[in-house]
Amino acid sequence: MAKISTKEDGRPGFYWYPKDWMGAADVGLCSYAARGLWMELLNLMFLSPKRGYLLLPNNNKPDNKMITKLCRGDSVEETEKLLKELEQNNVYSKTEDGCIYCRVMKDRSEKEEQIKQARAEAGKVGMSKRWHNKSITRKNNKTITKDFPPASPRAENAKEKESICFDVVNAFEDIWETYPKTLGKKKALKHFISSVKSEVDFENIKTALANYKASIIGKEVQYIQHGSTWFNNWRDWIDYKPEQNNGKTENNSRILS
């Protein structure tokens, strides 16, 4: 038997409404055998490359012989008879080129696709606002930002323009890979976005991280701040310089004392 495709959205099943089935006048006029064939066809149309249409995985229409095989029928003659009965009772419709389709399944699939596209567009708008007026695309499961031309009249000096064009997401990933205790990434990213908005900020946070890493040399892991904590107060480490006490750092002096 030909392999059926579920390429449209990969869902393994669809909703079934018993009252709709029992109350459908067109289906109710058909015989037991015709209703059984229609059930088989509904399954095939759900698994079709184009949801709701009776198509093979190669997008071709099956002939009556193939339909008999796919639906495990007894004979092609019986299949032709039952298909004619279903058509006479207006159970299914046909396209101009003769492809059988289920009206309800087709309409529902098109509506779901419209909702999906609307949500995707709304998501892009929301992400664009969140990432400082940048268009968002996806590539290899990573977020990549593309800068819009500066729209704000306040962007008159180099620092403001630099802030608008700064690629905050990729910058965070560069810093995060070098942080000594990568816990709390989600909150760390949130703090990073709110505080690092330009190349100048990025250089400052790199300096702060270098100072912090120097300060934790020799410390046990449990005394190293989680990423979610450090990224919330990283500016405290920009100008950090350990006080000297007889050649020893302030931290070592406290330990010795």
Rosetta silent file (secondary structure, phi, psi, omega in degrees, C-alpha in Angstrom):
SEQUENCE: MAKISTKEDGRPGFYWYPKDWMGAADVGLCSYAARGLWMELLNLMFLSPKRGYLLLPNNNKPDNKMITKLCRGDSVEETEKLLKELEQNNVYSKTEDGCIYCRVMKDRSEKEEQIKQARAEAGKVGMSKRWHNKSITRKNNKTITKDFPPASPRAENAKEKESICFDVVNAFEDIWETYPKTLGKKKALKHFISSVKSEVDFENIKTALANYKASIIGKEVQYIQHGSTWFNNWRDWIDYKPEQNNGKTENNSRILS
SCORE:     score description
SCORE:     0.000 S_00000001
   1 L     0.000  140.812 -178.622    0.000    0.000    0.000 S_00000001
   2 L   -61.505  143.296  178.780    1.249    3.466   -0.832 S_00000001
   3 L   -76.674  132.063 -177.904    2.782    5.404    2.027 S_00000001
   4 L   -94.351  139.968 -177.709    0.613    8.313    3.178 S_00000001
   5 L   -96.188  146.545  171.695    2.179   11.668    3.957 S_00000001
   6 L  -122.093   38.799 -171.390    1.425   13.944    6.908 S_00000001
   7 L   -71.286  -18.978 -174.042    3.674   16.743    5.685 S_00000001
   8 L   -61.771  -50.852  176.994    1.161   19.583    6.056 S_00000001
   9 L  -144.927   -2.130  175.097    1.512   19.951    9.820 S_00000001
  10 L    77.579    4.843 -179.807    2.484   16.537   11.203 S_00000001
  11 L   -67.340  139.352 -178.023   -0.577   16.160   13.456 S_00000001
  12 L   -84.401  -10.861 -177.012   -1.387   12.490   14.188 S_00000001
  13 L  -159.042  174.899  179.210   -5.165   12.945   14.445 S_00000001
  14 L  -137.720  160.915 -178.323   -8.168   15.237   14.062 S_00000001
  15 L   -70.116  144.692  177.876  -11.244   16.082   16.104 S_00000001
  16 L  -125.166  128.293 -177.196  -14.340   13.969   15.646 S_00000001
  17 L  -113.897   99.127 -176.104  -17.810   15.332   16.400 S_00000001
  18 H   -56.001  -40.162 -178.629  -20.384   12.510   16.762 S_00000001
  19 H   -64.873  -39.470  177.628  -23.397   14.860   16.700 S_00000001
  20 H   -63.258  -41.195  179.902  -22.237   16.428   13.458 S_00000001
  21 H   -66.211  -47.193 -178.151  -21.761   12.996   11.922 S_00000001
  22 H   -68.863  -28.818 -176.278  -25.117   11.675   13.107 S_00000001
  23 H   -93.579   -1.639 -178.784  -26.921   14.886   12.117 S_00000001
  24 L   -74.291  115.755 -176.335  -25.440   15.265    8.628 S_00000001
  25 H   -65.980  -39.665 -177.691  -28.328   14.824    6.205 S_00000001
  26 H   -64.087  -43.500  178.707  -26.125   14.075    3.200 S_00000001
  27 H   -69.170  -37.719 -177.910  -24.252   11.282    4.985 S_00000001
  28 H   -63.452  -23.067  179.482  -27.450    9.962    6.566 S_00000001
  29 L   -79.210   -9.644 -176.208  -28.955    9.299    3.137 S_00000001
  30 L   -89.974  161.201  178.842  -26.138    6.896    2.273 S_00000001
  31 L   -75.317  170.656  176.873  -25.964    3.174    2.894 S_00000001
  32 H   -56.606  -45.622 -176.201  -23.815    1.494    5.552 S_00000001
  33 H   -64.188  -42.183 -179.191  -21.217    0.602    2.942 S_00000001
  34 H   -66.067  -39.805  178.164  -21.055    4.132    1.496 S_00000001
  35 H   -65.853  -35.854  176.704  -20.667    5.660    4.959 S_00000001
  36 H   -64.931  -41.809  177.206  -17.874    3.198    5.682 S_00000001
  37 H   -63.655  -39.516  179.820  -16.078    4.179    2.484 S_00000001
  38 H   -62.904  -37.342  176.070  -16.486    7.872    3.383 S_00000001
  39 H   -61.427  -42.512  178.143  -14.828    7.235    6.751 S_00000001
  40 H   -63.830  -41.740 -179.623  -11.866    5.669    4.961 S_00000001
  41 H   -66.047  -35.812  177.103  -11.675    8.595    2.568 S_00000001
  42 H   -60.878  -40.976  178.000  -11.727   11.094    5.454 S_00000001
  43 H   -62.828  -43.897  179.130   -8.665    9.393    6.927 S_00000001
  44 H   -64.598  -38.772 -179.006   -6.871    9.549    3.586 S_00000001
  45 H   -71.378  -29.050  175.294   -7.776   13.205    3.099 S_00000001
  46 H   -69.801  -35.792 -179.170   -6.481   14.084    6.556 S_00000001
  47 L   -87.255    1.910 -178.125   -3.158   12.414    5.713 S_00000001
  48 L   -68.446  151.783  174.820   -3.047   14.018    2.271 S_00000001
  49 L   -57.723  -27.110  175.846   -0.225   16.435    1.372 S_00000001
  50 L  -119.863  105.705 -171.073   -3.018   19.017    1.000 S_00000001
  51 L   -52.360  126.887  177.349   -5.379   18.700    3.957 S_00000001
  52 L    96.307  -10.982 -178.489   -8.953   17.803    2.943 S_00000001
  53 E  -108.564  142.955 -179.891   -8.133   16.709   -0.608 S_00000001
  54 L   -83.673   89.925 -177.637   -7.900   13.102   -1.793 S_00000001
  55 L  -130.905  149.737  174.281   -4.312   13.119   -3.025 S_00000001
  56 L   -80.583  166.406  178.981   -1.431   10.657   -3.022 S_00000001
  57 L   -55.378  -24.199  178.104    1.914   11.629   -1.426 S_00000001
  58 L   -89.868   11.436  178.625    3.106   12.691   -4.896 S_00000001
  59 L    71.160   12.807  175.647    0.112   15.094   -5.155 S_00000001
  60 L   -92.271  153.992  177.448   -1.556   13.007   -7.852 S_00000001
  61 L   -79.545  134.143  176.603   -5.226   11.989   -7.723 S_00000001
  62 L   -77.626  142.733  173.806   -5.768    8.259   -7.065 S_00000001
  63 L   -83.079  177.451 -176.026   -7.909    6.358   -9.562 S_00000001
  64 H   -63.094  -31.923  177.845  -10.682    4.010   -8.432 S_00000001
  65 H   -65.484  -43.919  179.355   -8.318    1.053   -8.453 S_00000001
  66 H   -68.125  -38.534  177.604   -5.914    2.839   -6.094 S_00000001
  67 H   -61.160  -41.804  177.820   -8.791    4.017   -3.884 S_00000001
  68 H   -59.864  -42.050 -179.739   -9.967    0.399   -3.593 S_00000001
  69 H   -68.137  -45.372 -178.656   -6.478   -0.655   -2.557 S_00000001
  70 H   -65.804  -36.653 -178.166   -5.988    2.175   -0.081 S_00000001
  71 L   -91.759    5.569  178.063   -9.432    1.649    1.494 S_00000001
  72 L    56.292   43.729  179.292   -9.035   -2.156    1.521 S_00000001
  73 L   -79.397  169.910 -177.945  -12.160   -2.609   -0.584 S_00000001
  74 L   -82.847  -37.257 -177.589  -13.409   -5.848   -2.121 S_00000001
  75 L  -157.327  157.585  178.367  -13.547   -4.733   -5.753 S_00000001
  76 H   -66.016  -36.480  179.785  -13.150   -1.719   -8.012 S_00000001
  77 H   -60.190  -44.306  179.671  -16.769   -2.116   -9.142 S_00000001
  78 H   -65.040  -40.732  178.737  -18.051   -1.789   -5.591 S_00000001
  79 H   -60.716  -44.902  179.149  -15.838    1.262   -4.997 S_00000001
  80 H   -61.063  -41.215  179.775  -17.174    2.961   -8.128 S_00000001
  81 H   -63.603  -44.643 -177.966  -20.753    2.244   -7.050 S_00000001
  82 H   -71.255  -35.970  176.505  -20.230    3.637   -3.541 S_00000001
  83 H   -63.387  -39.856  177.944  -18.396    6.720   -4.812 S_00000001
  84 H   -64.082  -39.683  178.591  -21.304    7.441   -7.129 S_00000001
  85 H   -63.849  -44.045  178.238  -23.722    7.082   -4.205 S_00000001
  86 H   -62.402  -41.306 -179.062  -21.703    9.519   -2.102 S_00000001
  87 H   -67.669  -40.234  179.422  -21.533   12.014   -4.958 S_00000001
  88 H   -63.273  -31.521  179.322  -25.271   11.789   -5.665 S_00000001
  89 L   -91.383    9.445  175.308  -25.975   12.616   -2.010 S_00000001
  90 L    59.690   35.050  179.027  -23.565   15.572   -2.165 S_00000001
  91 L   -72.451  -39.936  179.475  -21.314   14.137    0.545 S_00000001
  92 L  -125.157  168.874  175.903  -18.135   15.360   -1.159 S_00000001
  93 E  -120.222  169.774  178.931  -17.169   17.942   -3.766 S_00000001
  94 E  -130.492  146.782  173.296  -14.718   17.902   -6.665 S_00000001
  95 L   -77.316  176.056 -179.763  -12.241   20.402   -8.006 S_00000001
  96 L   -61.192  -31.460  179.731  -12.229   21.382  -11.676 S_00000001
  97 L   -91.543    9.928  172.859   -9.710   18.644  -12.426 S_00000001
  98 L    91.097   13.616  179.549  -11.828   16.030  -10.633 S_00000001
  99 L   -81.329  126.863  178.481  -10.075   15.796   -7.264 S_00000001
 100 E   -72.084  138.369  174.242  -12.391   14.699   -4.435 S_00000001
 101 E  -146.853  154.319  177.462  -12.330   16.876   -1.319 S_00000001
 102 L   -93.438  121.841 -175.465  -14.166   17.212    1.990 S_00000001
 103 H   -62.815  -44.347 -178.165  -15.670   20.678    2.320 S_00000001
 104 H   -64.710  -47.254 -178.517  -15.566   20.785    6.121 S_00000001
 105 H   -64.872  -39.871  178.994  -11.979   19.546    6.404 S_00000001
 106 H   -63.254  -48.996 -177.985  -10.805   21.901    3.638 S_00000001
 107 H   -64.047  -40.446 -179.157  -12.468   24.975    5.183 S_00000001
 108 H   -66.326  -40.030  179.091  -11.198   24.145    8.666 S_00000001
 109 H   -64.448  -42.414  179.218   -7.661   23.628    7.395 S_00000001
 110 H   -65.431  -37.939  178.979   -7.703   26.958    5.537 S_00000001
 111 H   -66.431  -42.487  178.225   -9.032   28.748    8.613 S_00000001
 112 H   -62.294  -38.266  178.928   -6.333   27.219   10.814 S_00000001
 113 H   -66.349  -39.267  177.652   -3.687   28.314    8.319 S_00000001
 114 H   -63.683  -41.766  178.049   -5.042   31.878    8.350 S_00000001
 115 H   -64.358  -41.348  179.712   -4.945   31.927   12.155 S_00000001
 116 H   -61.553  -44.367  179.413   -1.414   30.541   12.116 S_00000001
 117 H   -66.489  -38.976  179.239   -0.232   33.229    9.701 S_00000001
 118 H   -63.621  -41.665  178.526   -1.966   35.962   11.704 S_00000001
 119 H   -66.089  -38.173  179.095   -0.259   34.792   14.886 S_00000001
 120 H   -64.103  -42.215  178.931    3.087   34.634   13.118 S_00000001
 121 H   -65.717  -40.881  178.500    2.716   38.214   11.880 S_00000001
 122 H   -64.276  -37.656  178.026    1.649   39.390   15.320 S_00000001
 123 H   -64.687  -39.202  179.007    4.655   37.617   16.816 S_00000001
 124 H   -64.119  -41.170  178.846    7.016   39.330   14.397 S_00000001
 125 H   -63.022  -45.093  179.704    5.597   42.724   15.309 S_00000001
 126 H   -63.329  -42.952  179.341    5.944   41.985   19.008 S_00000001
 127 H   -67.125  -36.260  178.885    9.498   40.694   18.647 S_00000001
 128 H   -61.301  -42.216  178.511   10.428   43.683   16.490 S_00000001
 129 H   -67.686  -39.899 -176.855    9.323   46.047   19.256 S_00000001
 130 H   -66.799  -37.907 -176.625   11.023   43.979   21.933 S_00000001
 131 L   -96.011   39.694  170.439   14.353   43.833   20.119 S_00000001
 132 L    61.460   55.541  175.077   14.626   47.592   19.598 S_00000001
 133 L    58.613   45.868  177.014   12.922   48.039   16.198 S_00000001
 134 E  -119.463  144.778  175.827   14.669   45.143   14.469 S_00000001
 135 E   -79.287  140.732 -175.044   13.163   42.646   12.058 S_00000001
 136 E  -109.795  129.297  172.877   13.383   39.082   13.367 S_00000001
 137 E  -127.329  165.696  179.847   14.186   36.049   11.225 S_00000001
 138 E  -118.865  136.442  177.040   15.011   32.448   12.132 S_00000001
 139 E  -149.919  122.979 -179.945   17.986   30.484   10.857 S_00000001
 140 L    53.272   41.631  177.489   19.285   27.172   12.208 S_00000001
 141 L    62.382   19.857  177.081   17.111   27.576   15.332 S_00000001
 142 E  -120.955  144.341  179.124   18.917   30.797   16.280 S_00000001
 143 E   -81.843  127.221  178.713   17.454   34.281   16.384 S_00000001
 144 E  -121.313  133.570 -177.517   19.126   36.663   13.938 S_00000001
 145 E  -106.859  143.715  174.505   18.345   40.360   13.910 S_00000001
 146 E  -121.551  128.471 -173.695   18.364   42.723   10.970 S_00000001
 147 E   -77.063  137.696  168.435   18.510   46.411   11.692 S_00000001
 148 L   -82.467  157.642  171.697   15.915   48.831   10.388 S_00000001
 149 L   -60.806  140.289 -178.563   17.153   52.286    9.340 S_00000001
 150 L   -53.908  124.242 -176.997   17.114   54.541   12.417 S_00000001
 151 L  -102.748  -17.976 -175.814   13.610   55.959   12.705 S_00000001
 152 L   -79.886  131.946  177.307   13.986   58.027   15.865 S_00000001
 153 L   -67.358  -15.154 -179.662   14.763   61.743   15.366 S_00000001
 154 L   -77.601  -13.960 -177.252   16.810   61.552   18.565 S_00000001
 155 L   -79.312   71.148 -174.593   19.404   59.331   16.881 S_00000001
 156 L  -104.391  -22.233 -179.088   21.621   62.271   15.957 S_00000001
 157 L  -111.390  169.076 -173.744   24.924   61.316   17.481 S_00000001
 158 H   -63.398  -36.867 -177.450   27.160   58.310   16.976 S_00000001
 159 H   -65.660  -41.465 -179.590   26.422   56.749   20.358 S_00000001
 160 H   -67.469  -41.046  177.368   22.661   56.701   19.786 S_00000001
 161 H   -63.122  -40.119  178.272   23.085   55.258   16.296 S_00000001
 162 H   -62.535  -38.987  178.746   25.431   52.655   17.707 S_00000001
 163 H   -63.045  -40.606 -178.871   22.813   51.792   20.323 S_00000001
 164 H   -68.370  -38.654 -174.006   20.139   51.289   17.649 S_00000001
 165 H   -88.293   -3.162 -175.703   22.344   49.103   15.453 S_00000001
 166 L   -68.524  129.680 -178.721   23.813   47.006   18.266 S_00000001
 167 L   -86.246   88.075 -169.691   23.115   43.266   17.834 S_00000001
 168 H   -68.598  -35.008 -175.249   22.113   42.504   21.415 S_00000001
 169 H   -68.873  -50.744  179.283   21.213   38.832   21.003 S_00000001
 170 H   -64.625  -34.161  178.426   24.457   37.672   19.444 S_00000001
 171 H   -63.074  -42.220  178.454   26.416   39.836   21.887 S_00000001
 172 H   -61.572  -43.134 -179.538   24.741   38.105   24.818 S_00000001
 173 H   -60.723  -38.872  179.023   25.593   34.666   23.422 S_00000001
 174 H   -62.312  -43.837 -179.564   29.268   35.693   23.130 S_00000001
 175 H   -70.039  -43.406 -174.562   29.364   36.812   26.763 S_00000001
 176 H   -60.432  -35.547 -179.634   27.290   33.901   28.083 S_00000001
 177 L   -64.021  -22.584 -177.153   29.692   31.313   26.660 S_00000001
 178 L  -102.364   -3.933 -178.392   32.494   32.726   28.804 S_00000001
 179 L   -72.933  138.168 -171.410   30.573   33.157   32.055 S_00000001
 180 L   -72.860  -15.640 -178.946   31.885   30.733   34.728 S_00000001
 181 L  -142.565   89.674 -171.344   28.505   29.538   36.030 S_00000001
 182 L   -84.405   72.248  174.117   25.853   29.401   33.315 S_00000001
 183 L  -121.934  140.822  179.961   22.706   29.094   35.384 S_00000001
 184 L    80.244   42.277 -175.280   19.640   31.303   34.952 S_00000001
 185 H   -62.738  -40.004 -176.482   20.168   32.119   31.281 S_00000001
 186 H   -60.390  -48.150  179.201   16.619   33.371   30.694 S_00000001
 187 H   -69.423  -34.973  178.763   16.790   36.002   33.443 S_00000001
 188 H   -62.106  -42.152  177.929   20.368   36.840   32.518 S_00000001
 189 H   -61.877  -40.167  179.246   19.290   37.614   28.957 S_00000001
 190 H   -61.543  -45.014  178.455   16.513   39.846   30.272 S_00000001
 191 H   -65.724  -38.192 -178.769   18.985   41.831   32.399 S_00000001
 192 H   -62.511  -46.408 -178.224   21.447   41.962   29.510 S_00000001
 193 H   -61.972  -37.909 -176.635   18.878   43.417   27.090 S_00000001
 194 H   -77.237  -16.873 -174.135   17.827   46.091   29.567 S_00000001
 195 H  -119.966  -21.376 -178.485   21.372   47.210   30.355 S_00000001
 196 L  -111.198  103.793 -173.530   23.585   46.503   27.322 S_00000001
 197 L  -125.739    8.198 -179.657   22.421   48.620   24.383 S_00000001
 198 L  -156.648  170.906  176.920   25.583   49.642   22.564 S_00000001
 199 H   -63.581  -32.624  178.158   29.125   48.581   21.732 S_00000001
 200 H   -64.060  -46.079  176.716   30.327   50.758   24.600 S_00000001
 201 H   -60.601  -38.667 -178.761   28.134   48.860   27.062 S_00000001
 202 H   -64.128  -41.858  177.373   29.359   45.613   25.539 S_00000001
 203 H   -65.342  -37.288  179.355   33.009   46.558   26.114 S_00000001
 204 H   -65.797  -40.343 -178.467   32.148   47.595   29.677 S_00000001
 205 H   -71.222  -30.555  175.299   30.448   44.288   30.475 S_00000001
 206 H   -66.458  -40.163  176.270   33.434   42.396   29.084 S_00000001
 207 H   -63.636  -44.173  179.574   35.690   44.416   31.394 S_00000001
 208 H   -60.942  -40.605 -179.163   33.328   43.776   34.302 S_00000001
 209 H   -68.276  -39.633  177.390   33.326   40.051   33.613 S_00000001
 210 H   -61.785  -41.667  177.945   37.105   39.924   33.426 S_00000001
 211 H   -64.835  -41.058 -178.969   37.301   41.691   36.804 S_00000001
 212 H   -66.789  -42.285  179.601   34.749   39.341   38.324 S_00000001
 213 H   -63.880  -34.742  177.149   36.509   36.236   37.029 S_00000001
 214 H   -67.600  -32.254 -176.905   39.774   37.509   38.479 S_00000001
 215 H   -76.188  -18.121 -176.139   38.063   38.018   41.846 S_00000001
 216 L  -104.200    8.591  177.068   36.777   34.420   42.065 S_00000001
 217 L   -60.534  127.689 -179.588   40.057   32.677   41.363 S_00000001
 218 L    88.610   -8.802  179.906   40.469   30.004   44.006 S_00000001
 219 L   -80.072  151.587  174.809   36.846   30.214   45.160 S_00000001
 220 L   -75.461  156.810 -172.494   34.645   27.167   45.395 S_00000001
 221 H   -58.517  -37.218 -175.938   31.869   26.820   42.853 S_00000001
 222 H   -65.900  -14.853  179.806   29.055   27.494   45.339 S_00000001
 223 H   -95.326    1.742  177.053   30.423   30.997   45.944 S_00000001
 224 L   -89.842  132.801 -177.066   30.231   31.973   42.261 S_00000001
 225 L   -67.495  143.359  171.427   27.122   33.958   41.352 S_00000001
 226 L   -64.143  153.670  178.649   24.533   32.497   39.033 S_00000001
 227 H   -56.940  -38.033 -179.213   24.336   34.213   35.673 S_00000001
 228 H   -63.408  -27.925  179.190   20.883   35.560   36.528 S_00000001
 229 H   -82.781  -48.245 -174.703   22.371   37.331   39.563 S_00000001
 230 H   -65.534  -40.683 -178.036   25.587   38.664   38.073 S_00000001
 231 L   -68.597  -13.162  177.112   24.017   40.090   34.928 S_00000001
 232 L   -82.269  -22.496 -178.801   21.663   42.094   37.142 S_00000001
 233 L  -135.362   32.993 -175.114   24.519   43.989   38.805 S_00000001
 234 H   -63.326  -25.509 -178.209   27.412   43.633   36.384 S_00000001
 235 H   -64.785  -21.697  178.068   28.129   47.393   36.383 S_00000001
 236 H   -64.267  -17.112 -174.546   29.416   47.073   39.943 S_00000001
 237 H  -104.087    3.947 -178.043   32.422   45.232   38.520 S_00000001
 238 L   -64.980  -49.004 -177.226   33.496   47.674   35.801 S_00000001
 239 L  -103.328   19.248 -177.339   35.897   49.658   38.005 S_00000001
 240 L   -66.558  128.772  174.455   36.506   46.895   40.530 S_00000001
 241 L  -138.386  119.036 -179.604   40.059   46.769   41.831 S_00000001
 242 L   -63.380  133.015  179.283   40.964   44.528   44.760 S_00000001
 243 L   -70.361  141.135  179.959   42.543   46.505   47.599 S_00000001
 244 E   -90.050  139.337  178.759   46.111   45.616   48.363 S_00000001
 245 E  -143.313   93.527 -177.610   47.093   44.615   51.878 S_00000001
 246 L    58.381   42.706  177.498   50.755   43.654   52.234 S_00000001
 247 L    81.988    2.757 -178.518   50.772   42.155   48.783 S_00000001
 248 E  -116.768  150.317  178.124   47.510   40.294   49.336 S_00000001
 249 E   -73.718  163.033  178.753   44.094   41.041   47.948 S_00000001
 250 H   -58.063  -38.647 -179.330   41.246   42.194   50.153 S_00000001
 251 H   -63.542  -45.889  179.762   39.564   38.832   49.705 S_00000001
 252 H   -65.437  -34.187  179.707   42.641   36.901   50.832 S_00000001
 253 H   -63.670  -40.865  179.243   43.074   39.270   53.777 S_00000001
 254 H   -64.504  -39.397 -179.681   39.563   38.500   55.012 S_00000001
 255 H   -64.145  -43.715 -178.532   40.256   34.776   54.728 S_00000001
 256 H   -65.943  -34.841 -178.186   43.513   35.080   56.657 S_00000001
 257 L   -74.007    0.000    0.000   41.887   37.187   59.343 S_00000001
